[in-house]
Amino acid sequence: MWATTKGEPKQLEQTKTSKDGRFELRLDRDSDKDAIFYAVAKGGQSTLNKVGEDNPAIALMAVLGNTSPATVRVNEFTTIASVWTHNQFINGTAIKGSPLALRIAAENVPNFVDLSTGGYGETIQDALNSSQTPTMANFATLGNLLAGCTTQVTADACEKLFASAKPPTGSVPTDTLGAAEAIARNPGYQANNLFALLDRFYPVPQGKRMRATPFLPYLTFAPSAWVLPLKFAGGGVSGGGKLMFDSQGNAWVGNNFVVGGQSQAILWNGNLSKFAPNGKPLSPMTTGFSGGGLSGVGFGLAIDAQDNAWVSGYASQNITKFDNAGKPLSPPEGWTLKSQLGEMQGIIVTRTGDIWAVDQGKNQLVHVPNGDPSKARVYCQNRSKDPLKNPCGLFAPFHLAIDMQDRIWVSNSIGSSVIRFHVSDPTKVEKFDVGYAGSGLAIDSRGNVWHADRFGSSENGRLKLVELMASYAVRGEEPATASLVHNLSAQKPGFWSGGSVTVLRPDGSKAAFSPISGKGLGGPWAVAVDGNDNVWVSNFTSAVAGTLVQLCGVRSQNCPPGTKTGDAISPSGGYVGGGMQQLVDVGIGPAGDVWLTNNWEIDSAGLGQAPEALSTRGAGQGIVVFFGMAKPVKTPQIGPVQKP
């Protein structure tokens, strides 16, 4: 039994199991209130092992958290759940990290496994995850492969497992815990080699149809990566847009729609949701947090240094504010700045406590000094009816980010440019070319801007943008939305057929490897940078499912060998599964978990063209979390990404 807090983990006690595997260990929970306890079982002989001798390759783990059930089972399932959730903090049998990060990781273990029985946890086998995604089969198949070694189903089972789990750098694992860690760190590396062991370890017996595996269900087809994403719902989440984390790692989501409604693209009415780091909803089940003038959140959500949520209303055409408990702090109509605001989108908090937001509907910027709405000002107002004559070069501004030099970068959703200004003078604007139909953008630790080009950078993308502009100018918002959605849903990764990511250097020039296309970038919508400066991109594409793409960032030493900046770390089609739908935002939490918002599910339903039975399925359902995949970041994120 081990305990870990801020420093090196400490071994508390050890014992030897009886022949039936029973053991007894006592925990002193009063010694450190932040301590995370975990058990490691090494060596011994499985009762299923016919070889008749100890197996030194056995190493199993169960992270118990700060408390523990009276009875604990340590097996392959607890090992996989513990390793994947603690991927960023584990090395061999040592688990080290900040108290917050370790608490978050430990609280997610029960989502996968019941520690008292060693069987499935509640979430992985619920209605959203079990038969709806490959995660349960991925999990059980991994359990079968580890069990092949622990029980030595063949004389060379451990040898084969370790050879297949060997990472692209480093040595071959020597025990099952090391094998699990190697797979979790490199989930897409030669994934088919591991899958092939399933048939070697558990061939279908003659005259039978099922493999005699210790765990069910097992995979029928090789996965593209050994990832274990889970889907969560509740808390009023429906058609989730922007996602942000507070200082405790709770995830806040702004919703386009109301749960259960026949959601339409031109009628946004959603509220605000809050989830604990383990996916448990903390906001009211159906309505979420409401009031304060909020209605219909798009991509506008920010968390300030006091953990207050600032929300820009797309439908309500205002700015609203909520405290960390979900109580509205803005007036009943929100802050409209005397009806000067239109359909609001991105909003951020600066290091000095200022609030900046973009108004997509009226093509303008909003500044709230020190978070005081009474001092708010509006910039870039266009006195002309021609949107191309905007004094700041704004055309449906979508999102914004601030760099280390206090310069704000703004994307244009109807356009192919990014504008930049210093916070001291928003009237002095610089303009830089990017791809077509911009949306999310993020800035890495060296000041590079990673910008999502939803329509890509090809001539085909330009033609889609022209179509979008014409629809918006001639026919209005509803046809323009239909044009955007239909084009994105049909896109596939590739320079001509899909989206791209443009990378701008701090001086505004394009990086030599920019734009980035292919690599799973079907319809990139949002970008997040992790603590290693690697880049994560969500994709709003395909009526079947969206994808998550991981790109090597500017510090290529943090990427797999042979990978350079701009290359994909994820499989060629991106990471898949987990119940992902048409994605909007992607965010990194303080334990390295990657969160995504499902925004749309069925296009025709969101556009009022679906049969009655499908009419409530325009809104995307829930959020999806990939555990331990990214280097953790400090939350709330204020300014460029920082390590915790």
Secondary structure as UniProt FT lines:
FT   STRAND          2..4
FT   STRAND          10..11
FT   TURN            19..20
FT   TURN            29..30
FT   TURN            33..34
FT   STRAND          36..42
FT   TURN            47..48
FT   TURN            56..57
FT   STRAND          59..65
FT   HELIX           76..85
FT   TURN            86..89
FT   STRAND          90..91
FT   TURN            92..93
FT   STRAND          94..95
FT   HELIX           99..108
FT   HELIX           109..111
FT   TURN            115..117
FT   TURN            122..125
FT   TURN            127..132
FT   HELIX           135..150
FT   TURN            151..152
FT   TURN            155..156
FT   HELIX           157..165
FT   HELIX           176..185
FT   TURN            187..190
FT   HELIX           191..201
FT   TURN            206..207
FT   STRAND          230..232
FT   TURN            235..236
FT   STRAND          240..245
FT   TURN            247..248
FT   STRAND          251..255
FT   TURN            259..260
FT   TURN            265..266
FT   STRAND          272..275
FT   TURN            277..278
FT   TURN            285..287
FT   TURN            292..293
FT   STRAND          297..303
FT   TURN            305..306
FT   STRAND          309..313
FT   TURN            314..317
FT   STRAND          318..322
FT   TURN            324..325
FT   TURN            332..333
FT   TURN            337..340
FT   STRAND          344..349
FT   TURN            351..352
FT   STRAND          355..359
FT   TURN            360..363
FT   STRAND          364..368
FT   HELIX           369..371
FT   HELIX           373..375
FT   STRAND          377..379
FT   HELIX           387..389
FT   TURN            391..392
FT   STRAND          397..402
FT   TURN            404..405
FT   STRAND          407..412
FT   STRAND          417..422
FT   TURN            423..424
FT   STRAND          425..433
FT   STRAND          436..443
FT   TURN            445..446
FT   STRAND          449..456
FT   HELIX           459..470
FT   HELIX           471..475
FT   HELIX           477..490
FT   TURN            495..497
FT   STRAND          500..504
FT   TURN            506..507
FT   TURN            512..513
FT   STRAND          516..517
FT   TURN            519..520
FT   STRAND          524..529
FT   TURN            531..532
FT   STRAND          535..539
FT   STRAND          548..551
FT   HELIX           556..558
FT   TURN            561..562
FT   TURN            565..566
FT   TURN            572..573
FT   TURN            578..579
FT   STRAND          582..588
FT   TURN            590..591
FT   STRAND          594..600
FT   HELIX           603..606
FT   TURN            607..608
FT   HELIX           612..614
FT   TURN            615..616
FT   STRAND          623..626
FT   TURN            627..628
//
